[in-house]
Each structure stands twice: as C-alpha cells, then as structure tokens.
Amino acid sequence: MFYRHHVFFCLNQRDAGRPCCAAQGAEALQSYAKARIKALGLQGAGAIRINKAGCLDRCDLGPVFVVYPEGVWYTAVDEQDIEEIIQSHLIAGKVVQRLQLPDQTT
C-alpha cells in the first residue's frame, strides 16, 4: 500500500440551490487538513495523503470526505473536527464515530 491513509475531500460545486460540499466550506477544511498533515511531518509515501476530489455523491451530508483504505466517510464543520479526525483516526487508528456518516450501501 503506497499510503497508510488516503483522504479524499469532495470539493464539488453545484448550481445555486443544490447542496454541495464547496458551498459548505469543504475547500477550507481540505486545505487545513493538508497543512496540518504537512506540519506534523505525516505526508508522503507510506504515510498520509490529502486529496481534492470531484463529487462523491453525498453532498447533502456535506462537507464530506472519505478515508481509505478503511472506506470511512466523514463530515466536519470546522477545523476542530478535522483536528479530531487527524489525531484520532489518522494517527491513533480510532474512528471518530460522532463525525462518521452512516453507511448507505443497502
């Protein structure tokens, strides 16, 4: 596995009136996560990668992002939520259940 964790933030922007992650501050949250991972020295091969993504088709729950390889979907509203996910999930390996999105594969 090239990255221990690969995180994709939906930055999709839709027409006015339709929910989208971009309108809910996703870009700022993605930028914060990327900067924090870099500041902590956790970026790169064998570590953590923070990426932008197009529509992940869950914009109504946004902003949303997904952490692989676990396939854990999250929402976050501010930098404190992102920091909690970094510290708990990406560093300590514990899913932050209060920010985890429900599985809708059924």
C-alpha positions as semicolon CSV with decimal commas, in nm:
position;residue;x (nm);y (nm);z (nm)
1;M;0,000;0,000;0,000
2;F;0,155;0,330;-0,107
3;Y;-0,020;0,546;0,158
4;R;-0,116;0,437;0,507
5;H;-0,420;0,667;0,472
6;H;-0,551;0,840;0,160
7;V;-0,813;1,108;0,227
8;F;-1,040;1,247;-0,045
9;F;-1,234;1,569;0,019
10;C;-1,534;1,640;-0,203
11;L;-1,496;1,993;-0,342
12;N;-1,789;1,965;-0,581
13;Q;-1,972;2,283;-0,673
14;R;-2,331;2,258;-0,799
15;D;-2,576;2,506;-0,943
16;A;-2,733;2,752;-0,698
17;G;-2,990;2,596;-0,471
18;R;-2,849;2,243;-0,483
19;P;-2,650;2,121;-0,183
20;C;-2,278;2,093;-0,247
21;C;-1,968;2,049;-0,040
22;A;-1,799;2,356;-0,191
23;A;-2,073;2,583;-0,057
24;Q;-2,029;2,430;0,288
25;G;-1,661;2,516;0,334
26;A;-1,503;2,196;0,204
27;E;-1,208;2,367;0,037
28;A;-1,100;2,542;0,358
29;L;-1,128;2,214;0,552
30;Q;-0,924;2,028;0,289
31;S;-0,658;2,300;0,294
32;Y;-0,643;2,287;0,673
33;A;-0,609;1,906;0,673
34;K;-0,333;1,916;0,412
35;A;-0,141;2,187;0,601
36;R;-0,174;2,002;0,933
37;I;-0,053;1,671;0,790
38;K;0,245;1,852;0,639
39;A;0,317;2,041;0,965
40;L;0,307;1,712;1,156
41;G;0,550;1,554;0,909
42;L;0,298;1,286;0,814
43;Q;0,273;1,342;0,438
44;G;0,407;1,132;0,157
45;A;0,471;0,772;0,064
46;G;0,397;0,527;0,342
47;A;0,216;0,796;0,538
48;I;-0,087;1,018;0,467
49;R;-0,209;1,190;0,151
50;I;-0,483;1,456;0,149
51;N;-0,651;1,499;-0,190
52;K;-0,922;1,703;-0,356
53;A;-1,200;1,509;-0,525
54;G;-1,491;1,582;-0,751
55;C;-1,840;1,485;-0,649
56;L;-1,857;1,194;-0,407
57;D;-2,239;1,197;-0,441
58;R;-2,315;1,267;-0,075
59;C;-2,324;1,647;-0,091
60;D;-2,650;1,666;0,105
61;L;-2,448;1,548;0,408
62;G;-2,153;1,776;0,336
63;P;-1,895;1,872;0,352
64;V;-1,787;1,510;0,314
65;F;-1,462;1,321;0,278
66;V;-1,358;0,959;0,283
67;V;-1,054;0,792;0,439
68;Y;-0,901;0,491;0,264
69;P;-0,813;0,208;0,290
70;E;-1,083;0,178;0,557
71;G;-1,353;0,347;0,347
72;V;-1,471;0,556;0,642
73;W;-1,688;0,851;0,540
74;Y;-1,688;1,168;0,748
75;T;-1,843;1,509;0,768
76;A;-1,687;1,801;0,952
77;V;-1,797;2,156;1,018
78;D;-1,477;2,321;1,139
79;E;-1,103;2,285;1,191
80;Q;-1,156;2,131;1,536
81;D;-1,346;1,842;1,374
82;I;-1,064;1,793;1,122
83;E;-0,807;1,801;1,401
84;E;-1,001;1,538;1,596
85;I;-1,008;1,310;1,290
86;I;-0,635;1,364;1,229
87;Q;-0,542;1,285;1,588
88;S;-0,789;1,002;1,647
89;H;-0,826;0,826;1,313
90;L;-0,522;0,911;1,103
91;I;-0,268;0,896;1,387
92;A;-0,420;0,669;1,655
93;G;-0,633;0,447;1,427
94;K;-0,964;0,511;1,606
95;V;-1,269;0,613;1,400
96;V;-1,441;0,931;1,521
97;Q;-1,793;0,793;1,538
98;R;-1,966;1,125;1,607
99;L;-1,845;1,258;1,270
100;Q;-1,880;0,934;1,073
101;L;-2,151;0,928;0,806
102;P;-2,398;0,642;0,803
103;D;-2,336;0,362;0,556
104;Q;-2,591;0,389;0,277
105;T;-2,490;0,093;0,065
106;T;-2,806;-0,105;0,138
